[in-house]
Amino acid sequence: MAEVRLDNVTKVYKGDVVGCRDINLHIRDKEFCVLVGPSGCVKSTTLRMIAGLEEITAGKLLIDGKVVNDIPPKDRNIAMVFQNYALYPHMKVSDNLAFGLKLRKFPKDEIKVRVCEAGQILGIGDLLDRKPKQLSGGQRQRVALGRAIVRKPQVFLFDEPLSNLDAKLRVQMRLEIKKLHSKLQTTMIYVTHDQTEAMTMGDRIVVMKDGFIHQVDDPIKLYSEPKNSFVAGFIGSPSMNFLDSTVDSKNGVFALQGDGFNISLKKPAFGFLSDYIGKKLKMGIRPEDIIDRLYSKISETENTVKATAVTEEPMGSENFIHTTVGENKLVMKTKGSNRVSMGDQMELIFKPDKLQFFNEKTGERIT
């Protein structure tokens, strides 16, 4: 199929408003790449520049090794699936699927074959004579996917295609799109603000904020080795807990002190903290890496952190317990059977090997 490369791509709007500057990104052939980030991070703008729907102010965009900056969208051999489906309401499903091929003057026999193939792949073969208003949200999304499939493009682009679906249907369609990628073996670029979608769908994930790329990695590495505090806090649900800490050194161990806690860490394993003695940093711990001493077999008390339960979110098999440690807010993930009441006093233990540390000023991860 095709690889997509952005070399120092910059987008500047009227009034010298900078959308993004010097974006460098290499999307591999046949890769499922997800662009994720909060609203306003320019992920959709990046997708639209790849599609040719937004002009590139500076830099180069290459598809399959060819610079396409000045090539119109219809000639880039890409297909885009939009959030609102963009179906023609007065046309039957079969005509919606065939519309782009008719514009390109494909032979009628080939159009019929391609429409039938798409219908079979997506399981909408029995819906070809219906109009969009007679379809459910999930069926409309399949038709939108089918319209892209019949084109047999080099690259598929998805702009938050599942945002209008209910939670259960979103999960189902995530699986359908992943199966579709496996079957078609094409390059797919997918934009979402939902980090769960990104983690479950992407071969690699591009985390963006304020027009910059913060990290590009596979989902596991992104979760376990975030490059900075933004990525660490954005990826994961509930998100990582952060506590402002000061590093001290006593009796052969590092002491991390903050409002409501004092944790000792042995030097050989945390030698990199030597450069931060007497300085402040952010200590991060994920909710699942916090243990409630009441429900554990751990007997040590030296590193326990005293917390007060504020509220809980029972999720069935899991329970998210919101607590305060001094003035810090902290969320822990535990078994669904572990319940608390507001005001309960708790003793928490942080798994030492799961602690992460970030520079207070730059936010960069300390390793």
Disulfide bonds with the S-S distance in Angstrom:
none
